[in-house]
Amino acid sequence: MNAPGTPERIVVVGASLAGLRAAEALRDEGFTGELTLIGDEPHAPYDRPPLSKAVLSGWLTTDHTELPRVRDIAARWLLGTSATGLDLRERRVELADGRQVAYDRLLIATGTRARPWPQQQGGALHGVHVLRTREDADRLRTALAAGPGRVLVIGAGFTGGEVASVCRDLGLEVTVVHRGEAPLASALGGVVGRAATGWYRDAGVDLRLGTTVRALEGDAHGRLRRALLSDGTVVEAEVALVAAGAMANTGWLAGFGLAADAQGVACDHTCRALADDGTPRADVFVAGDVARWPHPLYPGQLLRLDHWDNAVAQARTAAHNMTHPPRDHRAHRPLPAFWSNQFGVNLKCLGLPSLADQVVVTQGALDEHRFVAAYGHRGRLVAAVAADSPRVLDGYASLIEAGAPFPPELNATDGPDRLLPLDAGFAQRPAPAPDRPTVPSIPPARSMPSVPAGHE
């Protein structure tokens, strides 16, 4: 039996990375009651980062992406079943098959899904893909292995760049269409984005910037054949990947009393979900990609981070707080971090570059594919990005957490003679209202476990 006042029944909705790690942490925290995991996919929890690289390249099959189990969680698994509703007063989760699952504590870890291409603009054509699930990766891998004459990638964020990189490694011709001024510009700014443009060009990618896809067209059999672009040109392609961002899986929560919308579920610094009046719920918690939460280093913001490390850390924080009284709750405050490998370049980021107004190269040089860029906001260091220099970021982490001045005085042996801060090159955002935090647009990015052959 659990101690008096502790929950007897905990339900986790979302059986992926955050859900599994939270369940393991709950047992580590001493929870001995009934534990139920609900997942809409039929598979055991699996790792998503390898899908865009190792699986597409043929290094791994999706059967080998299952997440390792840290411990036996003695849970009831309800897989292949979607949650469709929530009764906060009666403490029940409603399922698509008509069942109801009662809880004393609930963890929402439903993550995100890929944004699809509109069907009226060709989204239903055979050959149009998104990449989020095992099935998505299997279908796209089969399409690439067939040797299409050209692959179209819509979007030059992290997923788009990784898939385009794989296509070039496979010897496939690829066109990337991106509405921004440079790849990764919405995540890392225009300065680093222009360096990324060089990586695309050097790899032989047909990169179309400042351009959008107006429609995808197919043949009489419903197969993709071409894309019509906003500049009036046409790209012939048999395979297209839509890498246009992610949407939070919150539709099942609409109208049930939580502060949840298409951007995620709002929670406080202890991972307690907020009711639609802004008050925290004592019995509902949030973790992973679906969570929107405040970080003390970035006041006035609610962050939603599609980051591997954050999902794991937030799951542990939520598990601790679900099994302890409020006086013993922990704040969730790890420094955001992610990795990406594309076009032979390893990128690692700490902090939130997208909040910066200035950037400066502190080590190496942008045109050498090996550099560190520091990001500042109003004279304070808020982030750092390293290309092929991942180990040097440890020192930057302590400076960011300490709120060090920007530009940082590092006196690095491989640094420039003089630091020259530049405009960070992010699109202008409206200033937040004084009484309402905003959610910055933070594109999906991943922190990735080690995989052979330089994979994430």
LUMVEX-686503 format. One record per residue (C-alpha): x, z, y; residue number from 1; residue in three letters. Coordinates in steps of 0.001 Angstrom, whole numbers, plus 500000, padded with zeros to 6 digits. Example, Ala and Ser with C-alpha at 12.3 -4.5 7.8 and 13.67 -1.06 7.14 Angstrom:
! residues 2
[kolkol [512300; 507800; 495500]; 1; "ALA"]
[kolkol [513670; 507140; 498940]; 2; "SER"]
This chain:
! residues 456
[kolkol [500000; 500000; 500000]; 1; "MET"]
[kolkol [501043; 499351; 503576]; 2; "ASN"]
[kolkol [501351; 502263; 505991]; 3; "ALA"]
[kolkol [498190; 503315; 507853]; 4; "PRO"]
[kolkol [497418; 500973; 510746]; 5; "GLY"]
[kolkol [499335; 498029; 509281]; 6; "THR"]
[kolkol [497525; 494859; 508196]; 7; "PRO"]
[kolkol [496371; 494393; 504600]; 8; "GLU"]
[kolkol [495718; 490634; 504902]; 9; "ARG"]
[kolkol [497893; 488169; 506800]; 10; "ILE"]
[kolkol [497060; 484472; 507002]; 11; "VAL"]
[kolkol [499551; 481833; 508134]; 12; "VAL"]
[kolkol [498020; 478516; 509188]; 13; "VAL"]
[kolkol [500774; 475924; 508949]; 14; "GLY"]
[kolkol [502936; 475627; 505834]; 15; "ALA"]
[kolkol [506034; 473988; 507269]; 16; "SER"]
[kolkol [509309; 475414; 508587]; 17; "LEU"]
[kolkol [507884; 478098; 510900]; 18; "ALA"]
[kolkol [505150; 479086; 508452]; 19; "GLY"]
[kolkol [507488; 479479; 505490]; 20; "LEU"]
[kolkol [510171; 481372; 507407]; 21; "ARG"]
[kolkol [507523; 483650; 508923]; 22; "ALA"]
[kolkol [506120; 484407; 505468]; 23; "ALA"]
[kolkol [509597; 485294; 504184]; 24; "GLU"]
[kolkol [510244; 487451; 507238]; 25; "ALA"]
[kolkol [506938; 489261; 506735]; 26; "LEU"]
[kolkol [508076; 490340; 503282]; 27; "ARG"]
[kolkol [511492; 491279; 504687]; 28; "ASP"]
[kolkol [509694; 493454; 507238]; 29; "GLU"]
[kolkol [508040; 495355; 504388]; 30; "GLY"]
[kolkol [504597; 493750; 504369]; 31; "PHE"]
[kolkol [503164; 494191; 500856]; 32; "THR"]
[kolkol [499586; 493077; 501417]; 33; "GLY"]
[kolkol [497783; 489824; 500715]; 34; "GLU"]
[kolkol [499626; 486838; 502200]; 35; "LEU"]
[kolkol [498006; 483390; 502420]; 36; "THR"]
[kolkol [499577; 480143; 503634]; 37; "LEU"]
[kolkol [497317; 477240; 504612]; 38; "ILE"]
[kolkol [498717; 473733; 505013]; 39; "GLY"]
[kolkol [497035; 470378; 505521]; 40; "ASP"]
[kolkol [499780; 468501; 503630]; 41; "GLU"]
[kolkol [499823; 468647; 499808]; 42; "PRO"]
[kolkol [503584; 469263; 499641]; 43; "HIS"]
[kolkol [505581; 472448; 499519]; 44; "ALA"]
[kolkol [507314; 473079; 502884]; 45; "PRO"]
[kolkol [509990; 470467; 503581]; 46; "TYR"]
[kolkol [512607; 469777; 506235]; 47; "ASP"]
[kolkol [511643; 467140; 508799]; 48; "ARG"]
[kolkol [514959; 466350; 510587]; 49; "PRO"]
[kolkol [516430; 464428; 507604]; 50; "PRO"]
[kolkol [513445; 462064; 507631]; 51; "LEU"]
[kolkol [514706; 460113; 510640]; 52; "SER"]
[kolkol [518229; 459657; 509342]; 53; "LYS"]
[kolkol [519110; 460581; 505755]; 54; "ALA"]
[kolkol [515845; 459374; 504224]; 55; "VAL"]
[kolkol [515645; 456153; 506241]; 56; "LEU"]
[kolkol [519282; 455416; 505451]; 57; "SER"]
[kolkol [518678; 455909; 501749]; 58; "GLY"]
[kolkol [521005; 458937; 501432]; 59; "TRP"]
[kolkol [518122; 461183; 500403]; 60; "LEU"]
[kolkol [514659; 460723; 498965]; 61; "THR"]
[kolkol [511806; 462747; 500402]; 62; "THR"]
[kolkol [511703; 464705; 497123]; 63; "ASP"]
[kolkol [515055; 466202; 498160]; 64; "HIS"]
[kolkol [513916; 467458; 501565]; 65; "THR"]
[kolkol [512071; 470551; 500312]; 66; "GLU"]
[kolkol [513115; 473652; 502236]; 67; "LEU"]
[kolkol [515111; 476230; 500281]; 68; "PRO"]
[kolkol [513287; 479479; 499582]; 69; "ARG"]
[kolkol [515107; 482551; 500843]; 70; "VAL"]
[kolkol [513015; 484890; 498703]; 71; "ARG"]
[kolkol [509870; 485130; 496601]; 72; "ASP"]
[kolkol [507007; 485667; 499043]; 73; "ILE"]
[kolkol [504258; 486295; 496449]; 74; "ALA"]
[kolkol [501793; 484293; 498516]; 75; "ALA"]
[kolkol [498576; 482440; 497866]; 76; "ARG"]
[kolkol [499136; 478797; 498782]; 77; "TRP"]
[kolkol [496227; 476674; 500032]; 78; "LEU"]
[kolkol [497890; 473279; 500415]; 79; "LEU"]
[kolkol [496228; 469951; 501135]; 80; "GLY"]
[kolkol [493476; 471775; 503012]; 81; "THR"]
[kolkol [493034; 471664; 506780]; 82; "SER"]
[kolkol [491916; 474543; 508960]; 83; "ALA"]
[kolkol [488883; 473419; 510970]; 84; "THR"]
[kolkol [487800; 476487; 512898]; 85; "GLY"]
[kolkol [488414; 480112; 513790]; 86; "LEU"]
[kolkol [486087; 483095; 514123]; 87; "ASP"]
[kolkol [487989; 485603; 516245]; 88; "LEU"]
[kolkol [485322; 488296; 516085]; 89; "ARG"]
[kolkol [484920; 488231; 512299]; 90; "GLU"]
[kolkol [488597; 487370; 511775]; 91; "ARG"]
[kolkol [488094; 484337; 509576]; 92; "ARG"]
[kolkol [489747; 480931; 509322]; 93; "VAL"]
[kolkol [487387; 478115; 508400]; 94; "GLU"]
[kolkol [488662; 475355; 506085]; 95; "LEU"]
[kolkol [487682; 471706; 505715]; 96; "ALA"]
[kolkol [486391; 472311; 502187]; 97; "ASP"]
[kolkol [483911; 474926; 503427]; 98; "GLY"]
[kolkol [485872; 478017; 502429]; 99; "ARG"]
[kolkol [486574; 480887; 504803]; 100; "GLN"]
[kolkol [489728; 482998; 504662]; 101; "VAL"]
[kolkol [489627; 486510; 506131]; 102; "ALA"]
[kolkol [492613; 488073; 507901]; 103; "TYR"]
[kolkol [493775; 491213; 509655]; 104; "ASP"]
[kolkol [496622; 489323; 511340]; 105; "ARG"]
[kolkol [496798; 485570; 511854]; 106; "LEU"]
[kolkol [499844; 483411; 512578]; 107; "LEU"]
[kolkol [499232; 479932; 514017]; 108; "ILE"]
[kolkol [502140; 477646; 513084]; 109; "ALA"]
[kolkol [500436; 474257; 512888]; 110; "THR"]
[kolkol [503204; 472338; 514686]; 111; "GLY"]
[kolkol [502777; 468865; 516113]; 112; "THR"]
[kolkol [501922; 465348; 514994]; 113; "ARG"]
[kolkol [503260; 461978; 516078]; 114; "ALA"]
[kolkol [501408; 460257; 518906]; 115; "ARG"]
[kolkol [499863; 457102; 517389]; 116; "PRO"]
[kolkol [499638; 453644; 518902]; 117; "TRP"]
[kolkol [496093; 452781; 520137]; 118; "PRO"]
[kolkol [494215; 450815; 517500]; 119; "GLN"]
[kolkol [492707; 448499; 520111]; 120; "GLN"]
[kolkol [496274; 447492; 521056]; 121; "GLN"]
[kolkol [497400; 446736; 517509]; 122; "GLY"]
[kolkol [497933; 450212; 516088]; 123; "GLY"]
[kolkol [496094; 449366; 512854]; 124; "ALA"]
[kolkol [498344; 446415; 511974]; 125; "LEU"]
[kolkol [500367; 446565; 508762]; 126; "HIS"]
[kolkol [503962; 447212; 509798]; 127; "GLY"]
[kolkol [503225; 449680; 512618]; 128; "VAL"]
[kolkol [504649; 453108; 511821]; 129; "HIS"]
[kolkol [505044; 456627; 513160]; 130; "VAL"]
[kolkol [507505; 459177; 511781]; 131; "LEU"]
[kolkol [506501; 462773; 511203]; 132; "ARG"]
[kolkol [505587; 463354; 507548]; 133; "THR"]
[kolkol [507110; 462608; 504155]; 134; "ARG"]
[kolkol [504626; 459795; 503682]; 135; "GLU"]
[kolkol [505578; 458321; 507064]; 136; "ASP"]
[kolkol [509251; 458347; 506083]; 137; "ALA"]
[kolkol [508586; 456783; 502684]; 138; "ASP"]
[kolkol [506560; 453965; 504207]; 139; "ARG"]
[kolkol [509103; 453259; 506937]; 140; "LEU"]
[kolkol [512029; 453423; 504494]; 141; "ARG"]
[kolkol [510299; 450865; 502237]; 142; "THR"]
[kolkol [509687; 448598; 505231]; 143; "ALA"]
[kolkol [513325; 448776; 506362]; 144; "LEU"]
[kolkol [514664; 448267; 502848]; 145; "ALA"]
[kolkol [512693; 444992; 502674]; 146; "ALA"]
[kolkol [515044; 443571; 505325]; 147; "GLY"]
[kolkol [512750; 442655; 508227]; 148; "PRO"]
[kolkol [514062; 440089; 510682]; 149; "GLY"]
[kolkol [513643; 442506; 513584]; 150; "ARG"]
[kolkol [512497; 446085; 514080]; 151; "VAL"]
[kolkol [510769; 447157; 517275]; 152; "LEU"]
[kolkol [511185; 450762; 518399]; 153; "VAL"]
[kolkol [508804; 451934; 521121]; 154; "ILE"]
[kolkol [510466; 454797; 522957]; 155; "GLY"]
[kolkol [514139; 455779; 523418]; 156; "ALA"]
[kolkol [513881; 459524; 523007]; 157; "GLY"]
[kolkol [515576; 461394; 520182]; 158; "PHE"]
[kolkol [513469; 460014; 517325]; 159; "THR"]
[kolkol [513577; 456481; 518714]; 160; "GLY"]
[kolkol [517336; 456626; 519128]; 161; "GLY"]
[kolkol [517933; 458014; 515656]; 162; "GLU"]
[kolkol [515779; 455344; 514017]; 163; "VAL"]
[kolkol [517364; 452551; 516069]; 164; "ALA"]
[kolkol [520771; 453863; 515036]; 165; "SER"]
[kolkol [519780; 453774; 511355]; 166; "VAL"]
[kolkol [518518; 450216; 511757]; 167; "CYS"]
[kolkol [521874; 449084; 513106]; 168; "ARG"]
[kolkol [523685; 450950; 510314]; 169; "ASP"]
[kolkol [521528; 448981; 507864]; 170; "LEU"]
[kolkol [522454; 445723; 509582]; 171; "GLY"]
[kolkol [518970; 445177; 511000]; 172; "LEU"]
[kolkol [518266; 443617; 514377]; 173; "GLU"]
[kolkol [516418; 446085; 516574]; 174; "VAL"]
[kolkol [514734; 445964; 519965]; 175; "THR"]
[kolkol [514029; 449219; 521777]; 176; "VAL"]
[kolkol [511429; 449206; 524550]; 177; "VAL"]
[kolkol [511513; 452186; 526891]; 178; "HIS"]
[kolkol [509527; 452809; 530052]; 179; "ARG"]
[kolkol [512248; 454985; 531588]; 180; "GLY"]
[kolkol [515426; 454018; 533374]; 181; "GLU"]
[kolkol [517658; 455065; 530476]; 182; "ALA"]
[kolkol [517454; 456415; 526918]; 183; "PRO"]
[kolkol [517002; 460202; 526739]; 184; "LEU"]
[kolkol [516503; 460327; 530509]; 185; "ALA"]
[kolkol [513409; 462534; 530309]; 186; "SER"]
[kolkol [515321; 465085; 528205]; 187; "ALA"]
[kolkol [518888; 464844; 529539]; 188; "LEU"]
[kolkol [518514; 463109; 532901]; 189; "GLY"]
[kolkol [519666; 459811; 534297]; 190; "GLY"]
[kolkol [523397; 460542; 534388]; 191; "VAL"]
[kolkol [523744; 461257; 530675]; 192; "VAL"]
[kolkol [521017; 458716; 530000]; 193; "GLY"]
[kolkol [523163; 455963; 531495]; 194; "ARG"]
[kolkol [525966; 456989; 529138]; 195; "ALA"]
[kolkol [523488; 456722; 526251]; 196; "ALA"]
[kolkol [522610; 453231; 527456]; 197; "THR"]
[kolkol [526188; 452281; 526676]; 198; "GLY"]
[kolkol [525869; 453633; 523137]; 199; "TRP"]
[kolkol [522824; 451427; 522555]; 200; "TYR"]
[kolkol [524515; 448347; 524011]; 201; "ARG"]
[kolkol [527752; 448918; 522083]; 202; "ASP"]
[kolkol [525750; 449170; 518853]; 203; "ALA"]
[kolkol [524129; 445796; 519494]; 204; "GLY"]
[kolkol [520642; 447086; 520283]; 205; "VAL"]
[kolkol [518399; 444836; 522364]; 206; "ASP"]
[kolkol [517435; 447525; 524888]; 207; "LEU"]
[kolkol [514569; 446817; 527292]; 208; "ARG"]
[kolkol [514414; 449485; 530011]; 209; "LEU"]
[kolkol [511717; 450015; 532626]; 210; "GLY"]
[kolkol [509378; 448144; 530314]; 211; "THR"]
[kolkol [506315; 448956; 528244]; 212; "THR"]
[kolkol [504514; 447374; 525306]; 213; "VAL"]
[kolkol [501127; 446061; 526388]; 214; "ARG"]
[kolkol [499906; 445109; 522924]; 215; "ALA"]
[kolkol [501001; 444490; 519372]; 216; "LEU"]
[kolkol [499739; 441313; 517718]; 217; "GLU"]
[kolkol [499474; 440305; 514079]; 218; "GLY"]
[kolkol [498739; 437333; 511894]; 219; "ASP"]
[kolkol [495509; 436401; 510106]; 220; "ALA"]
[kolkol [496338; 438890; 507350]; 221; "HIS"]
[kolkol [496679; 441852; 509713]; 222; "GLY"]
[kolkol [500482; 441998; 509588]; 223; "ARG"]
[kolkol [502519; 442772; 512699]; 224; "LEU"]
[kolkol [504218; 439701; 514127]; 225; "ARG"]
[kolkol [504988; 440276; 517815]; 226; "ARG"]
[kolkol [504807; 442610; 520809]; 227; "ALA"]
[kolkol [503710; 441612; 524296]; 228; "LEU"]
[kolkol [505748; 443407; 526956]; 229; "LEU"]
[kolkol [504877; 444362; 530509]; 230; "SER"]
[kolkol [507512; 441997; 531927]; 231; "ASP"]
[kolkol [505767; 439033; 530321]; 232; "GLY"]
[kolkol [508228; 438564; 527470]; 233; "THR"]
[kolkol [507419; 438537; 523758]; 234; "VAL"]
[kolkol [509388; 440269; 520978]; 235; "VAL"]
[kolkol [508970; 438921; 517449]; 236; "GLU"]
[kolkol [509034; 441786; 514923]; 237; "ALA"]
[kolkol [507633; 442609; 511493]; 238; "GLU"]
[kolkol [508176; 446373; 511708]; 239; "VAL"]
[kolkol [507501; 448694; 514640]; 240; "ALA"]
[kolkol [508143; 452409; 515023]; 241; "LEU"]
[kolkol [506063; 454196; 517642]; 242; "VAL"]
[kolkol [508284; 457013; 518985]; 243; "ALA"]
[kolkol [506085; 457990; 521910]; 244; "ALA"]
[kolkol [506221; 461756; 521614]; 245; "GLY"]
[kolkol [504296; 464467; 519788]; 246; "ALA"]
[kolkol [500947; 466166; 520218]; 247; "MET"]
[kolkol [500236; 469788; 519334]; 248; "ALA"]
[kolkol [497957; 470359; 516351]; 249; "ASN"]
[kolkol [495374; 472417; 518205]; 250; "THR"]
[kolkol [492182; 470415; 517728]; 251; "GLY"]
[kolkol [490912; 472885; 515124]; 252; "TRP"]
[kolkol [491049; 475667; 517759]; 253; "LEU"]
[kolkol [488940; 473949; 520438]; 254; "ALA"]
[kolkol [486132; 476161; 521695]; 255; "GLY"]
[kolkol [487027; 479241; 519681]; 256; "PHE"]
[kolkol [488331; 481460; 522481]; 257; "GLY"]
[kolkol [492094; 480885; 522562]; 258; "LEU"]
[kolkol [494156; 479353; 525381]; 259; "ALA"]
[kolkol [494854; 476201; 523369]; 260; "ALA"]
[kolkol [494954; 472585; 524462]; 261; "ASP"]
[kolkol [496758; 469348; 523656]; 262; "ALA"]
[kolkol [500048; 470897; 524833]; 263; "GLN"]
[kolkol [499909; 473873; 522473]; 264; "GLY"]
[kolkol [498728; 477453; 522112]; 265; "VAL"]
[kolkol [499758; 479779; 524923]; 266; "ALA"]
[kolkol [501297; 483097; 523919]; 267; "CYS"]
[kolkol [503147; 485952; 525582]; 268; "ASP"]
[kolkol [506823; 486833; 525196]; 269; "HIS"]
[kolkol [506059; 488731; 521962]; 270; "THR"]
[kolkol [504308; 485696; 520402]; 271; "CYS"]
[kolkol [500804; 487151; 520782]; 272; "ARG"]
[kolkol [498289; 484366; 521351]; 273; "ALA"]
[kolkol [496466; 484414; 524669]; 274; "LEU"]
[kolkol [492701; 484364; 524825]; 275; "ALA"]
[kolkol [491134; 481802; 527122]; 276; "ASP"]
[kolkol [490926; 484496; 529827]; 277; "ASP"]
[kolkol [494707; 484979; 529642]; 278; "GLY"]
[kolkol [494764; 488317; 527811]; 279; "THR"]
[kolkol [496931; 488649; 524680]; 280; "PRO"]
[kolkol [495274; 489058; 521288]; 281; "ARG"]
[kolkol [496556; 491933; 519184]; 282; "ALA"]
[kolkol [495729; 490178; 515901]; 283; "ASP"]
[kolkol [496679; 486509; 516510]; 284; "VAL"]
[kolkol [500259; 485279; 516876]; 285; "PHE"]
[kolkol [501889; 481861; 517410]; 286; "VAL"]
[kolkol [505235; 480394; 516321]; 287; "ALA"]
[kolkol [507036; 477071; 516162]; 288; "GLY"]
[kolkol [506386; 473718; 517778]; 289; "ASP"]
[kolkol [502766; 474559; 518647]; 290; "VAL"]
[kolkol [503660; 477621; 520740]; 291; "ALA"]
[kolkol [503845; 477668; 524552]; 292; "ARG"]
[kolkol [505691; 480763; 525690]; 293; "TRP"]
[kolkol [507554; 482291; 528668]; 294; "PRO"]
[kolkol [511338; 482646; 528588]; 295; "HIS"]
[kolkol [512996; 485172; 530934]; 296; "PRO"]
[kolkol [515761; 482697; 531825]; 297; "LEU"]
[kolkol [513216; 480130; 533023]; 298; "TYR"]
[kolkol [510549; 481982; 535013]; 299; "PRO"]
[kolkol [507359; 480203; 536016]; 300; "GLY"]
[kolkol [507390; 478004; 532925]; 301; "GLN"]
[kolkol [505590; 477970; 529613]; 302; "LEU"]
[kolkol [507897; 476250; 527159]; 303; "LEU"]
[kolkol [506960; 474235; 524109]; 304; "ARG"]
[kolkol [510098; 473417; 522173]; 305; "LEU"]
[kolkol [510032; 471014; 519230]; 306; "ASP"]
[kolkol [513325; 472505; 518066]; 307; "HIS"]
[kolkol [514337; 473515; 514518]; 308; "TRP"]
[kolkol [516202; 476665; 515595]; 309; "ASP"]
[kolkol [513357; 477843; 517792]; 310; "ASN"]
[kolkol [510839; 477481; 514960]; 311; "ALA"]
[kolkol [512952; 479720; 512716]; 312; "VAL"]
[kolkol [513718; 482330; 515377]; 313; "ALA"]
[kolkol [510161; 482496; 516675]; 314; "GLN"]
[kolkol [508818; 482856; 513135]; 315; "ALA"]
[kolkol [511011; 485919; 512650]; 316; "ARG"]
[kolkol [509988; 487416; 515987]; 317; "THR"]
[kolkol [506306; 486912; 515216]; 318; "ALA"]
[kolkol [506665; 488403; 511728]; 319; "ALA"]
[kolkol [508316; 491522; 513105]; 320; "HIS"]
[kolkol [505670; 491997; 515757]; 321; "ASN"]
[kolkol [502789; 491358; 513356]; 322; "MET"]
[kolkol [503957; 494262; 511222]; 323; "THR"]
[kolkol [504889; 496748; 513951]; 324; "HIS"]
[kolkol [502988; 498599; 516684]; 325; "PRO"]
[kolkol [503222; 497213; 520243]; 326; "PRO"]
[kolkol [505771; 499814; 521304]; 327; "ARG"]
[kolkol [508211; 498318; 518787]; 328; "ASP"]
[kolkol [507552; 494655; 519581]; 329; "HIS"]
[kolkol [510481; 492338; 520279]; 330; "ARG"]
[kolkol [510608; 489675; 522946]; 331; "ALA"]
[kolkol [511323; 486107; 521890]; 332; "HIS"]
[kolkol [514192; 484965; 524096]; 333; "ARG"]
[kolkol [516827; 482913; 522222]; 334; "PRO"]
[kolkol [518561; 480225; 524209]; 335; "LEU"]
[kolkol [517013; 476825; 523378]; 336; "PRO"]
[kolkol [519370; 474666; 521312]; 337; "ALA"]
[kolkol [519225; 471373; 519463]; 338; "PHE"]
[kolkol [521378; 468667; 517907]; 339; "TRP"]
[kolkol [521009; 464928; 517421]; 340; "SER"]
[kolkol [523219; 462268; 515832]; 341; "ASN"]
[kolkol [522811; 458664; 516952]; 342; "GLN"]
[kolkol [525084; 455621; 517286]; 343; "PHE"]
[kolkol [528031; 457621; 515978]; 344; "GLY"]
[kolkol [527695; 460295; 518677]; 345; "VAL"]
[kolkol [526877; 463921; 517953]; 346; "ASN"]
[kolkol [524844; 465500; 520752]; 347; "LEU"]
[kolkol [524353; 469221; 521113]; 348; "LYS"]
[kolkol [522369; 470885; 523876]; 349; "CYS"]
[kolkol [521937; 474475; 525028]; 350; "LEU"]
[kolkol [519324; 475535; 527565]; 351; "GLY"]
[kolkol [516819; 473319; 529335]; 352; "LEU"]
[kolkol [518409; 470325; 531047]; 353; "PRO"]
[kolkol [514996; 469008; 532101]; 354; "SER"]
[kolkol [514689; 471803; 534692]; 355; "LEU"]
[kolkol [517921; 470863; 536480]; 356; "ALA"]
[kolkol [518359; 469289; 539895]; 357; "ASP"]
[kolkol [522106; 468636; 539514]; 358; "GLN"]
[kolkol [524546; 467781; 536740]; 359; "VAL"]
[kolkol [528340; 467722; 536598]; 360; "VAL"]
[kolkol [530789; 466557; 533925]; 361; "VAL"]
[kolkol [533019; 469556; 533223]; 362; "THR"]
[kolkol [535047; 468199; 530300]; 363; "GLN"]
[kolkol [535949; 464739; 529067]; 364; "GLY"]
[kolkol [534404; 461608; 530543]; 365; "ALA"]
[kolkol [531034; 459905; 530160]; 366; "LEU"]
[kolkol [532551; 456529; 529287]; 367; "ASP"]
[kolkol [534678; 458022; 526496]; 368; "GLU"]
[kolkol [531741; 459190; 524331]; 369; "HIS"]
[kolkol [533274; 462668; 524418]; 370; "ARG"]
[kolkol [532212; 464972; 527223]; 371; "PHE"]
[kolkol [530432; 468108; 528312]; 372; "VAL"]
[kolkol [527857; 468003; 531110]; 373; "ALA"]
[kolkol [526631; 471171; 532816]; 374; "ALA"]
[kolkol [523195; 471334; 534452]; 375; "TYR"]
[kolkol [522226; 473419; 537461]; 376; "GLY"]
[kolkol [519013; 474424; 539139]; 377; "HIS"]
[kolkol [519183; 475811; 542673]; 378; "ARG"]
[kolkol [522793; 476879; 542215]; 379; "GLY"]
[kolkol [522356; 478468; 538769]; 380; "ARG"]
[kolkol [523631; 477124; 535440]; 381; "LEU"]
[kolkol [520627; 476348; 533207]; 382; "VAL"]
[kolkol [521940; 474068; 530438]; 383; "ALA"]
[kolkol [524892; 472224; 528947]; 384; "ALA"]
[kolkol [525116; 469104; 526789]; 385; "VAL"]
[kolkol [528119; 468162; 524658]; 386; "ALA"]
[kolkol [528843; 464755; 523144]; 387; "ALA"]
[kolkol [531182; 464958; 520145]; 388; "ASP"]
[kolkol [532315; 468381; 521386]; 389; "SER"]
[kolkol [529837; 470802; 519775]; 390; "PRO"]
[kolkol [532170; 473774; 519358]; 391; "ARG"]
[kolkol [532990; 474151; 523027]; 392; "VAL"]
[kolkol [529431; 475126; 523929]; 393; "LEU"]
[kolkol [529724; 478753; 522825]; 394; "ASP"]
[kolkol [531319; 479697; 526132]; 395; "GLY"]
[kolkol [528631; 477846; 528056]; 396; "TYR"]
[kolkol [525919; 479780; 526222]; 397; "ALA"]
[kolkol [527119; 483116; 527602]; 398; "SER"]
[kolkol [527323; 481648; 531108]; 399; "LEU"]
[kolkol [523779; 480270; 530924]; 400; "ILE"]
[kolkol [522419; 483582; 529653]; 401; "GLU"]
[kolkol [524222; 485402; 532448]; 402; "ALA"]
[kolkol [522760; 483097; 535099]; 403; "GLY"]
[kolkol [526234; 481978; 536168]; 404; "ALA"]
[kolkol [526654; 479975; 539394]; 405; "PRO"]
[kolkol [526561; 476196; 539325]; 406; "PHE"]
[kolkol [528835; 474313; 539193]; 407; "PRO"]
[kolkol [530727; 476529; 536746]; 408; "PRO"]
[kolkol [534422; 477076; 537398]; 409; "GLU"]
[kolkol [535921; 476628; 533922]; 410; "LEU"]
[kolkol [539403; 475284; 534589]; 411; "ASN"]
[kolkol [539191; 473378; 531305]; 412; "ALA"]
[kolkol [542362; 471539; 530312]; 413; "THR"]
[kolkol [540335; 468364; 529663]; 414; "ASP"]
[kolkol [538243; 468737; 532803]; 415; "GLY"]
[kolkol [538338; 466648; 535970]; 416; "PRO"]
[kolkol [540569; 467591; 538877]; 417; "ASP"]
[kolkol [537504; 468273; 540975]; 418; "ARG"]
[kolkol [533902; 468963; 539936]; 419; "LEU"]
[kolkol [531519; 466450; 541505]; 420; "LEU"]
[kolkol [527871; 467478; 541051]; 421; "PRO"]
[kolkol [525392; 464592; 540966]; 422; "LEU"]
[kolkol [521635; 464399; 541143]; 423; "ASP"]
[kolkol [520491; 465108; 537586]; 424; "ALA"]
[kolkol [518286; 462031; 537617]; 425; "GLY"]
[kolkol [515004; 463476; 536379]; 426; "PHE"]
[kolkol [511683; 462076; 537519]; 427; "ALA"]
[kolkol [510220; 464164; 540298]; 428; "GLN"]
[kolkol [507609; 466696; 539201]; 429; "ARG"]
[kolkol [505071; 468366; 541460]; 430; "PRO"]
[kolkol [505989; 471900; 542403]; 431; "ALA"]
[kolkol [504123; 474530; 540336]; 432; "PRO"]
[kolkol [501283; 476399; 541982]; 433; "ALA"]
[kolkol [502401; 479942; 542827]; 434; "PRO"]
[kolkol [499824; 481589; 540548]; 435; "ASP"]
[kolkol [499980; 479225; 537564]; 436; "ARG"]
[kolkol [502977; 478449; 535330]; 437; "PRO"]
[kolkol [503490; 474882; 534253]; 438; "THR"]
[kolkol [504712; 473325; 531042]; 439; "VAL"]
[kolkol [507739; 471082; 531546]; 440; "PRO"]
[kolkol [507789; 467844; 529613]; 441; "SER"]
[kolkol [510293; 468632; 526911]; 442; "ILE"]
[kolkol [510551; 465721; 524466]; 443; "PRO"]
[kolkol [510898; 466428; 520760]; 444; "PRO"]
[kolkol [514431; 467291; 519773]; 445; "ALA"]
[kolkol [515845; 468922; 516725]; 446; "ARG"]
[kolkol [518452; 471411; 515716]; 447; "SER"]
[kolkol [519618; 470120; 512395]; 448; "MET"]
[kolkol [521212; 471602; 509289]; 449; "PRO"]
[kolkol [524383; 470082; 507913]; 450; "SER"]
[kolkol [523924; 466964; 505770]; 451; "VAL"]
[kolkol [526702; 464892; 504177]; 452; "PRO"]
[kolkol [528193; 461844; 505922]; 453; "ALA"]
[kolkol [527788; 463251; 509407]; 454; "GLY"]
[kolkol [524030; 463538; 509218]; 455; "HIS"]
[kolkol [522067; 466119; 511165]; 456; "GLU"]
